[in-house]
Amino acid sequence: MKTLAKWSVEEYHRMVEAGILRDRDVKLLAGEIVEMSPETPIHSPYDSPSVSRT
């Protein structure tokens, strides 16, 4: 059986201030610290080789 800790906003902010979450892109969502996916660049339709730039 797995037990997850739920974090308060205050606890999350203390972890950030203490540097525990440094170098990690995380958010507090519904009491859980979630690592966010890296953002990808916006793709232009002109980046596709099948689109002609006339």
C-alpha positions as CSV (number, residue, x, y, z in Angstrom):
1,M,0.0,0.0,0.0
2,K,1.3,3.4,-1.0
3,T,0.8,6.5,1.1
4,L,1.3,9.9,-0.5
5,A,2.0,13.0,1.6
6,K,-0.2,16.0,0.8
7,W,1.6,19.3,1.1
8,S,0.1,22.7,2.1
9,V,0.9,25.9,0.2
10,E,2.9,27.1,3.2
11,E,5.0,23.9,3.3
12,Y,5.6,24.1,-0.5
13,H,6.8,27.8,-0.2
14,R,9.1,26.8,2.7
15,M,10.6,24.1,0.5
16,V,11.1,26.6,-2.3
17,E,12.7,29.1,0.0
18,A,15.0,26.4,1.5
19,G,16.2,25.5,-2.0
20,I,15.0,21.9,-1.9
21,L,13.2,22.3,-5.2
22,R,15.9,24.3,-6.9
23,D,16.7,23.2,-10.5
24,R,13.3,21.5,-10.8
25,D,10.3,22.8,-12.6
26,V,7.5,21.8,-10.2
27,K,4.1,23.0,-9.2
28,L,1.8,22.3,-6.3
29,L,-1.4,20.8,-7.6
30,A,-4.1,19.6,-5.2
31,G,-1.5,19.1,-2.5
32,E,0.9,17.1,-4.7
33,I,4.2,18.4,-5.9
34,V,4.1,17.6,-9.7
35,E,7.1,17.8,-12.0
36,M,6.2,19.7,-15.1
37,S,7.0,18.6,-18.6
38,P,9.4,20.9,-20.5
39,E,7.7,23.4,-22.8
40,T,8.1,22.8,-26.4
41,P,8.6,25.6,-29.0
42,I,5.5,26.6,-31.0
43,H,5.6,25.1,-34.4
44,S,4.9,27.2,-37.4
45,P,3.1,25.6,-40.4
46,Y,6.1,26.8,-42.4
47,D,8.5,24.5,-40.4
48,S,7.0,21.5,-42.2
49,P,8.9,20.5,-45.4
50,S,5.6,19.7,-47.1
51,V,4.5,23.4,-47.0
52,S,5.6,25.5,-49.9
53,R,6.8,29.1,-49.1
54,T,5.8,30.8,-52.4
